[in-house]
Amino acid sequence: MRFSLRYRYKPRALAAAAALVTAASLATASLAPQASATARQAAAVQAAPAVEDDGADCAVPDPGASPANAKLPDPFKKLDGTRISTASDWRCRRAEIREQAERSVYGQKPAKPAGITGTVSATGITVNVTDQGKSAAFSAKVELPSGSGPFPAVVVLGGLGADTATIKASGAAVVNFDPYTVGREGTARNNKQGAFYSVYGSSSSTGLLMAWSWGVSRIIDVIEQSGGSLLKADATGVTGCSRFGKGAFVAGAFDQRIDLTMPIESGSGGAPVFRGIPGESGGQPLSSAYSEQPWLGDAFGSFTGSPATLPVDTHEIVGMVAPRGLFVMENPHVDWLSARSGSVAALGGAEVYKALGAGSNISYWSDVQDGTHCAARSEWKAPLQQSISTFLLNTGTAPGVFRVSPLKSGDLSSWKDWQTPVLTGIGNPDNGGDPDDGSDATCTAGYRTVQSWSGGFQGEVTIRNNSSTTLNGWTVAMTLAAGQSISSLWNGVNTGTSGSVTVRNAPWAGTTAPDGTTTFGFTATGSPTTAPGNLTCT
């Protein structure tokens, strides 16, 4: 029996099946530029299963000791050594990642307690928990937007997270949750305090981040029980900044009912890959993050000096959120926050999103001017509004934007020795739509507009290797419409900025596995209404 089955419950088979249908609907909706807005909206709403953990019934084998690996672990490689090949395989592969993350990084998250009661009002939420003969209680404050409900709800940890004024103006309620009521800081590891530890013991090896995640889940339980007359149980988000960004990241990864996860400047112990932090100048050392507060599980202490021996890394925790909405925000101006390693985590996790046909559902933004820690930044307002609209209000389209600051730009290719598989059972993958004609038999190129604004847009071109051998290098030619001009481009090197443009691969983006894909992106000035034409790939 695997170690965590003692507390986990088995969800209904229907919920698991619905999750697989979700992946298929997301692929069809978000990939085809001509898909209807209604279809895209439906896909976003369905992204979160109706249960906290839809892989709780997966049998996870004991992996044993993990060999040291300086590269990021392959998120698609199962514990038995084989790689997943279908969308349906991801459910139990995710369960393996969850189990390893609990064992080595965060500590165990118990499943839904035996007894939960509480209330939901226009001003607050109360939570009462009983489990294993013990009980605890905590509460959260509610701020409603204008208009009539029921409203989506965004749980804001510690009063620090995404801009609450924008959240409410977008039509979502704010649930202000004090994580310290569930897991207090300033306590010894053998004497942890708060509602979680009142139930599961002060010497629990579970760290504060997972305890806070458990608290968010219990708030959602009470919202579900309330009947949805004021707050919607099927439209919830979570956000936090700094240490609370760490908590929001974990909460979104470990509760699949959360539709939108928005960690901000989470630093060591949050989104940045553990393997990258020791080599990032000025980043908070793993030993410091472990000892500053009992944020991470007790077991993580043995990995602070040797992160290469960790069986998981945070790009896989990003993948645990997929295909649900995720918007990672980082600050490249504070070295302590390890934003370069954060960009690697987001880029690595985005490969899971792409494999599941939901590439547009993840966004990352570190290209900001203001270096103040946990500031409300103007650059994030539009994608924040888009994310809330898509994943919580069922309108509009996901931002699907990556804006990586050149100050802290990570190179995913130097961290991975695996290729993203083309999974079956999801329709067309979210790689930018069907390729235009004019490409040769070896590779094809397809284009999609990621987002647009007044006077400009962001585009993405996907190159697919159609051959049975590895593709080493590619060149894409395309023609921009009159008035369009490339202002920045990544993962490639361009010749020309307007009219006829040629893009060849950057050194780290040229190798593409058989039937695999790679992408390059760009921003451009001009009208987005006409897509680049005459795409060819050689």
N, C-alpha and C positions, 0 to 999 in steps of 0.2 A: 504493500500500500504506500503510495507516495505521501510525503510528509504532510501535505496540506489538505488531504481529503477529510480530515477530522472535522473541519469547520465549514467546508464548502458545501453548497447545495447544488443539486442538478436542476438546471432550467428546463422548461418545457421544450420538447423537441421542435415544436412549432417556432419558438423563438430562434433556435439555431438555424432552422431552415430559412426563416425570414432574413437572417443575416446574410445568407448566401445569395438570396434574391436581391438583397440590397446591393451587394458588390456588382451584380450584373446590371442592375438599373443605373448605378452610378456610372459605370463604364459607358453605357449607351447614351446617358444624358449629357455627361460632361465633355465627352469627346467630340461629338459631332457638332460643328459650328451651326448647322442648320436645325438642330434639335429645338423643339419648342421650349419657351420659358417655363411652361407648366411642367414639362417633363423634367427639366433641370431642377425646378423647385421641389418636385416630389422626391427626386433622388436625394436631395440634401436632407429633407425631413426624415427619410427612412434610414439615414446613415447610422443612427444610434439604435442598437437593439433594445428590447424592452426589459432586459435583465442586466444586472451589474456585471456579470461575467458569463458570457455565452459559451465559454470553453471549459466550464467547471467539470464537465463530465469526461473530458479528454484524459486518457491514461498517459501520464508522463513518466517515462522510465527514469531511473536513477542514472544521471549522466556520469557519475564518478568524478574524479579529478580532471580538470581541464588543462591541457598542455598550454604552455605559454605561447602567445600569438601577438606579435607587435602590431599586426594589422587588425582592422575592425572585424569582428566575427561576421560570418555570412548569415544574414537574417533569414535566408531561404533554405538553409541547411538544417535538417532535422537532427535530433540527437542520435538517431540510428545511422547517421552518415549520408543518407540520401537527401536529395533536394526536392522541394515541393514543385509540383508541375501543374496543379489546378488551383483555382480560386478557393475551392472548398477545402484544400489542404491547409490554407492559412489559419483557419480557426484553431486547429490543434497545434500548429506550429507556434501561434501566438501564445497558447497555453504553456508551451515549453519555455518560451522567453519569459513569461510571467513568473513561472516557477523558479527559474534560475535567478531572476532579478530579486525575488523575495529572499532566496537563500543567501545570496552574496552581497546584495546592495542595500535593500530597504527593510528587510524583516517581513514577517508574514502579515498579510491583511486578512483578518477573519471575515468570513462571509456574513451575510445578514444575520443580526442577532435574533434570538428566539422571540423577544418581545420588543416592539417599538410602538410608542404612542407619541402624540404631540398635537400641536395646533398651528394653524396658519392664519394670520390676520394681516391687515393692511400695514401694520407696524412691526410685526415680528413673527418669528417661528420658534416654537419650543420643541425640544426633543427629549424623550425619556426612553432609556434603553435598559433592558434586562437580558442577561445572558449568563449561563453557567452559574446561576444562583447569585449573581451580583448585579448591581444597578448603578446607573449614573444619569445625569441630566445636564443639558447645556442649551443655549439659545442663540438666535441670530436676529439682527435687525433687518427690517424690510423698508425699502424706499420704492414707491410705485411711480411709474411715469404718468404723464397726463393721458387722459382718455379712459375708455372702459375696458376692463379685462375680459377674459383672463389674459395674463401677460406671461411671456417667457421670463425666465429668471437667470441672472448671472450671479453666481456666488463669488464675492470679492473677499479674498483672504486678508485679514489684518488691516483692512481699509486702504491697502496699497495694491493697485492693479491697473487695468486699463481705465481710461478716462471715464469716470462714472457719469459725468454730465453727458458725454456722447452716448453712453450706454442707454441712459434714460431717454435722451432725445431720439434715439433710434427705436424706442418703443418697448424696451425690456426693463424689467424691475431689477433692482440691485439688492442682493442679500448680503449684508455685511456680517461676516462670520469671523469671530475672534478665535484663531486656532489654538491660542494658549489655554482656552477653556477645555480643550481636548488633550493637548500635549504641551506642557509648559517648558519653556526654556529655563536655563540656569539650574538644571537638576543633574544629579549624577546618573550615570547609565544604570546603576543598580537600584536607583530610587526615583524612577520617572514618575511624574505626576500629571493629573488631568483625567478627564472622563474616560478616555480610552484605557488608561492604566488602572483606573478604579475597577474596571471590569476584567481586564486581562492580566493584571498584575504589574506592580511597580518594577519588577525585575524582568519584564518582557524584553526580549531581544529586538523587538520592532522599534524602529526609529521614529522620530517626531513626524517626518514627512509622510510616512505611511499612516500614522495616527491621524494626522490632519486630513489625509485622503479619506480615511474611514469616517471622519466627522462630516465631510461633504456628502458622502454616500448616505449617511443617516438623515441629513437634511432632505435629500432627494426622496428618501423613503417616506418622510412625513408629508412632503408635497404630493406624492402619489396618493397617499391615504386621504388627503384633503378633498379629493374629487375634482380638482382642477377648476374650481369656480373662480379662484383669484389668481393662482399661479399655475402655469402649465407644467405638468410632470414630464411631458414629452418634448420639451424645448428648454433645455438647461445648458448653461455655460459656466465656466470657472476661470478666474484670473487672479493673478497676484504678482507682486514685484519683489525682487531680491530674494530673501529667504522664503517669502510667500509665493514668489515665482517658482521656486523649487517645489513648494507644496502643490501649487496649481498644476504643474507639469505631471507630478505623480498622480494627483487626483484624476486628471483626464485620462491618463494611461490605464488606470486600474478600475475605472467605472465606465462601462460601455454605454451607459444611459446618457452620459454627458455629450451633447451635440457639438459643443465648441469649446476648445481649450486654448487659453491665451496666456502663456507664461511670459514674463517680462524680466530681462536682466537677471536671470536666475543663477548664473555663476556656477562655481564648483559645487557639485552635488545636485545641480539642476540639469539643464539641457546639454551643456558642453561635454564632448566625449572625454571619458576619464583618461584614455590613452594619450590624448593630445595635451592635456593640461600641464604635465611635467615639462614639456618642451616649449611651452608658451611663456614668453618673458613677462614676468609680473603677475601671472595668474595665481589665484589662491591655491596653494599646494593642497593635495588631497588630504594629507595628514592634518592640515589646519582646518579644512572643512569638516573633517571627522571629529576633531577635538573641540572646535569652537562651541558647538552645541551637539546634543545627541540627535542631530537631524537624520543621519544615515543609520541603518541597522547595525547592531553590534558586530555582525560578521564582516562588515566592510573594513574593519580595522586591520585585518590581515592582508588587505590588498592595497593599502595606501602607498606602500613603497614599491609595489609591483603590479600596476594596473594591467600589464600585458597578460597576467594570469587570470584576470576576470573572465568568466564564461560569457558575459554579456557586456554591451556598452550602450550608451544612451541613444545611438541611432536606432537601436532596436526598440527602445522605449518609445521613441517617436513613432516607430512602426506600429506599436501596440495601439496607438490612437487611430490609425488608419482603419477604414476610409472616412472617419468622422472629421469634422472641421478642426483645423489646427492653425493658429497664427502665432508664430514665435517672434518676439521682439527683443532686440539686444542693443547694447550700448558699446560701441567700439572705442570710446574715449577713456574708459576706465579699465586699465590692464587687469586689475584684480578679478574682473568678471569673465575673463577667458572667452571673449566673443569669437576669436578665430576657431577655437574648438567647438563653439556653439554652431558656427556655420557648417562645419564638417558633420555634426550630428544631424542638422536639418537636411543637408544634401543627401546624407546616407539614408535617413528615414524616408526622404522623398522617393527613393527608389522603391520602397514598399508601396507607397501610394500609387506610383506609376504602374507597378505590376498588378495592382488591384483595379486598375482603370479609373483611379480617382486622383490623378495628378493635380487637378485644379483645386483640390480640397485642402492643400497645405500651402501656407504662405510664410515667408521669412523676411524680416526687414531689420537690418542693422545700419543702413546708410542714413544716419541722422546727423544733424549739425550740433544740437545741444547736448553737451556731455554730462549734464546734471543727472545724478542717479535717481531713477524713478520719476522723471519729469513726464508731464502729459505733453506729448510731442505732436506737432501739426502734421508731420509726415505720416503718422500712423492713423490719423482720423479717418481718411477715406477707406482704407482696407478694413479698419475696425467696423465702420458702418456697413460695408459690403458683407463682412463675415456675419454680423448679427442679422442682417437682412436675409441672407441665404440660409444659414443654419438654424436660426431661431424663429424667423418670421415667415420662412417659406416663400420668399420673393427674391427676385434678382438672381445674380450669378456670383459664384465664389471669386475672390480676388485672384487666387492662383499666381501670386507674384513673389519673386525672389529678388530682393534688393540688398546685396551684400556689400558692405562698406569696403573700399580698397584698403582701409587701415587694418582690417582684420578679416582678410579673405582666405578661407581655408581651401585646400586642394584635395578633394575627395579621392581622386585617382591615386594619390600617394598613400592612402590609408586602406585601400581595399584591393584584394586579389580575387574577387568574385564578380560575376556578371549578373545583371538583373534578368531573371527568366521571363519568357513570354508565357503567362499562365493561361490555360484553357478554361473555358466555362464563364468568361466575363464579356463575351462579345468582342468588340474592337477595343484594344487598350487605349488609355488616355494619352496618346502620344502626338496629338495635334491633328487628328483626322486622317482621312485617306490621302495617300500621296498624290501629288499632281502627276500628270503624265510627263514624258520626256526624259525619265531617268533610265539608266541602263539596268540590265538584269541583276547586277551585283548589289546595288544599293538604290534605295528610293528615298525621296525627301518629301515631307509634308509640313505644312505651315498652319499655325493657329495664332490668333490674337489673344494674348493673355489678359491685357487690360488696356483701356484707353482713357484719355483725359483731353481737356481742351488744348488742341495744338500738338498732340503727340500720342504715342502708344507704345506698348511693349509687345514684341512678337517672339515666337519660339519656333524653331525648325527642328524636326525630328528626322534623323537619318536611320534607316533600317537596313541591316545587313541581310540580304536575301539569299546569300550563298551558304554552302555547307562548311566553309572554312572561315577562320578569323579574318576580319577586315582590318588591315593595318593602314590607316590613313584614308581620308575622304576629302573631296572638294565639292562644294555646292555652289551653283550659279543661280542667280535670281534677278528679276527685274523689279525695281521699286517704281511705284506710280509717281507721276509728276507731282512735285512738291514734297515728296517724302525724302528724308535724309537720316542716315544712321548717326546717332550721337554717341552710343557706347555699345560694345559687343563683348560677350564672354563665351568661353569654351571654344573660341575660334579666332582666326586672324583674317580680317577682311581687306580686300583690295577694292577701293572705291567706297563711297558712302551714299551715292545716289545713282539713279538709272540702273545700268547693268553692274551688279556687284558680285564678286566672287569671294567665298569664304572657305578657307581650308582649316582643318582641325588644329586646335592648340595641341602641344605635345602630350598633354595628359588626357586628351579626349579623342584620340585617334583609333584606339583599339576597340573593336566591337565584335562580340561573340557571334557565332552563327545564329541567325534569326533573332539577334539582339538589336537594341537601339541605343543611340546616344543623341544628345541635343546640344544646340547652341541657342543662345538668346540674345536679344538686342533691344535697345530703346531707340526710337526714331521720332523726329519731328514731322509734322504733316498730318493729313487726315487719315484715320484708320479705316475708312469705309472701303478702300480698295486694297485687297491683300496682295503681297508680292506675287508676281506671276513668273511663268517660264522656269519653274524650279527644276533643276537637273542635278543629279548626284553621280559622281564618278570616283 
